[in-house]
Amino acid sequence: MQFGKRVRQLRNQRQLTQRQLAKKLSVGDTYISKVENENLHFGDFPSEKFIRKLADVLDADEDELLLLADKVPEAIRKRVRERPDAFRTLASLDDKTLDDLILAIRKK
């Protein structure tokens, strides 16, 4: 899913208009429209700080929104730096193998 579509979905789930959400975030409603429609120019992309605030206002998973915006959360970035070999191995797995591994880990 794209970042903007997820923001729209979350906003609608909370029954907020773009204007109401914009007011809670101290931005213009046109900016929210641009975010939701993926119509941003390079300098307009949401910052990590904005995404964290957005997640808080929408009661959403901050890491999910950061990842959808192509921003890797600091905790994950740190862990990747510590164990790049492990993440390379995980990234090379097909979906079924990865799903099986996650299921096995959760059962422990």
C-alpha positions as CSV (number, residue, x, y, z in Angstrom):
1,M,0.0,0.0,0.0
2,Q,1.1,3.5,-0.7
3,F,1.7,6.0,2.1
4,G,-1.0,8.5,0.9
5,K,-3.6,5.8,0.5
6,R,-2.9,4.5,4.0
7,V,-3.2,8.0,5.5
8,R,-6.5,8.5,3.7
9,Q,-7.7,5.1,5.0
10,L,-6.7,5.9,8.6
11,R,-8.2,9.4,8.4
12,N,-11.5,8.0,7.1
13,Q,-11.5,5.3,9.8
14,R,-11.3,8.1,12.4
15,Q,-14.1,10.0,10.6
16,L,-11.9,13.1,10.1
17,T,-12.1,15.4,7.2
18,Q,-8.9,16.6,5.6
19,R,-9.5,20.0,7.1
20,Q,-9.9,18.5,10.6
21,L,-6.7,16.4,10.3
22,A,-4.8,19.4,9.0
23,K,-5.9,21.5,11.9
24,K,-4.7,18.8,14.4
25,L,-1.3,18.7,12.6
26,S,-1.0,22.5,12.2
27,V,-0.7,22.2,8.4
28,G,-2.9,23.3,5.5
29,D,-5.6,21.1,4.2
30,T,-4.1,21.3,0.8
31,Y,-1.0,19.6,2.2
32,I,-3.1,16.7,3.5
33,S,-4.7,16.4,0.1
34,K,-1.3,16.3,-1.6
35,V,-0.1,13.7,0.9
36,E,-3.1,11.5,0.3
37,N,-2.9,11.8,-3.5
38,E,0.9,11.3,-3.6
39,N,1.2,14.7,-5.3
40,L,4.2,16.0,-3.4
41,H,7.3,17.6,-4.8
42,F,10.7,16.6,-3.3
43,G,10.8,19.4,-0.8
44,D,7.3,18.7,0.3
45,F,7.8,15.1,1.4
46,P,6.7,14.6,5.0
47,S,9.5,14.6,7.6
48,E,10.0,11.8,10.1
49,K,8.8,14.2,12.8
50,F,5.6,15.0,10.8
51,I,5.0,11.2,10.3
52,R,5.3,10.5,14.0
53,K,2.8,13.3,14.8
54,L,0.5,12.0,12.1
55,A,0.7,8.5,13.6
56,D,-0.1,9.9,17.0
57,V,-3.1,11.9,15.8
58,L,-4.4,9.0,13.7
59,D,-3.6,6.4,16.5
60,A,-1.6,4.5,13.8
61,D,1.5,2.3,13.8
62,E,4.4,4.8,13.5
63,D,6.8,2.3,12.0
64,E,4.2,1.3,9.4
65,L,3.8,4.9,8.2
66,L,7.5,5.5,8.3
67,L,8.2,2.5,6.2
68,L,5.4,3.3,3.7
69,A,7.1,6.7,3.3
70,D,10.4,5.0,2.6
71,K,11.8,6.2,5.9
72,V,13.3,3.4,8.0
73,P,12.6,3.8,11.7
74,E,15.7,4.4,13.8
75,A,15.4,1.2,15.8
76,I,15.3,-0.9,12.6
77,R,18.1,1.1,11.0
78,K,20.3,0.5,14.1
79,R,19.6,-3.2,14.1
80,V,20.3,-3.5,10.3
81,R,23.7,-1.7,10.9
82,E,24.5,-4.2,13.7
83,R,23.5,-7.3,11.7
84,P,23.5,-6.6,8.0
85,D,24.2,-10.3,7.3
86,A,21.0,-11.3,9.0
87,F,18.9,-8.8,7.1
88,R,20.5,-9.7,3.8
89,T,19.6,-13.4,4.5
90,L,16.0,-12.5,5.5
91,A,15.6,-10.3,2.4
92,S,16.7,-13.1,0.1
93,L,13.9,-15.5,1.4
94,D,10.8,-16.1,-0.6
95,D,7.5,-15.1,1.0
96,K,6.5,-18.6,2.1
97,T,9.8,-19.3,3.8
98,L,9.7,-15.9,5.5
99,D,6.1,-16.5,6.7
100,D,7.1,-19.9,8.0
101,L,10.1,-18.5,9.8
102,I,8.0,-15.7,11.4
103,L,5.4,-18.2,12.5
104,A,8.0,-20.5,14.1
105,I,9.5,-17.5,15.9
106,R,6.1,-16.4,17.2
107,K,5.4,-19.9,18.5
108,K,8.5,-19.8,20.8
